[in-house]
Amino acid sequence: KQEVTQIPAALSVPEGENLVLNCSFTDSAIYNLQWFRQDPGKGLTSLLLIQSSQREQTSGRLNASLDKSSGRSTLYIAASQPGDSATYLCAVLFSGGYQKVTFGIGTKLQVIP
Amino acid sequence: DGGITQSPKYLFRKEGQNVTLSCEQNLNHDAMYWYRQDPGQGLRLIYYSQIVNDFQKGDIAEGYSVSREKKESFPLTVTSAQKNPTAFYLCASSIAKEGSLHFGNGTRLTVT
């Protein structure tokens, strides 16, 4: 079964700290991996999309890496700010079988001023 | 600005009634999706459509129906056959199946 796991489920850090969010997936045959941010009661906002052939993507203070062989991706947030507080979700498009996007449950991040 | 519009934001219905959730996109995307989000669970795919007049069931299609008569629109009907319809419903689109997913702001449906 193709699964996506995000650990930890929740994280609380002081403002200014650099942090890493983890995403693991069970099958290395993927098309791409996408990181999203979700604020309470809102839809998902796309942060970064990493294609299968890429190792990392960067946008501002965010950097996402992809290691297909180990089934892992990390989202690095530099110099965290209170406005970064949200739930971060990882989504993987697996290339085998059904070819559908599978989501993790997310990591709820709180950045304390 | 291009984007996905879901309406209404909140919807309340009595048990036994069908209800239709609206999803419109002006991104010129071919593919559209409906997901359901429940607390403590990842998003689950209800239906998806890769082209006009064609759609496929996702993982939890029972009790739901969709149509795709226009490229811009992908309405979802929650029927009385859906046993636990109260949830947060999210519509998404992508330029192609392998493309980046773009989401609307969701509709929270409460059935009592």
Contacts between the chains, C-beta under 8 A, distances in Angstrom:
chain1	res1	chain2	res2	distance
A	4	B	42	7.0
A	31	B	98	4.8
A	32	B	98	6.5
A	34	B	100	6.3
A	34	B	101	6.3
A	36	B	101	8.0
A	36	B	103	7.7
A	41	B	106	7.6
A	41	B	108	7.4
A	42	B	105	5.6
A	42	B	106	6.8
A	43	B	4	7.9
A	43	B	6	7.6
A	43	B	90	5.7
A	43	B	103	4.0
A	43	B	104	5.2
A	43	B	105	4.4
A	43	B	106	4.9
A	44	B	90	7.0
A	44	B	92	7.7
A	44	B	101	7.6
A	44	B	103	4.3
A	45	B	103	7.4
A	46	B	100	5.7
A	46	B	101	6.7
A	46	B	102	6.5
A	46	B	103	7.7
A	49	B	100	4.6
A	89	B	42	7.7
A	89	B	43	7.7
A	91	B	43	7.8
A	91	B	101	6.9
A	93	B	97	7.9
A	93	B	98	6.4
A	99	B	97	6.9
A	100	B	45	5.9
A	100	B	48	7.7
A	100	B	58	7.1
A	100	B	59	7.8
A	101	B	45	7.3
A	101	B	101	6.6
A	102	B	42	7.2
A	103	B	42	3.9
A	103	B	43	4.3
A	104	B	42	5.8
A	105	B	40	6.8
A	105	B	41	6.6
A	105	B	42	5.0
A	106	B	42	7.7
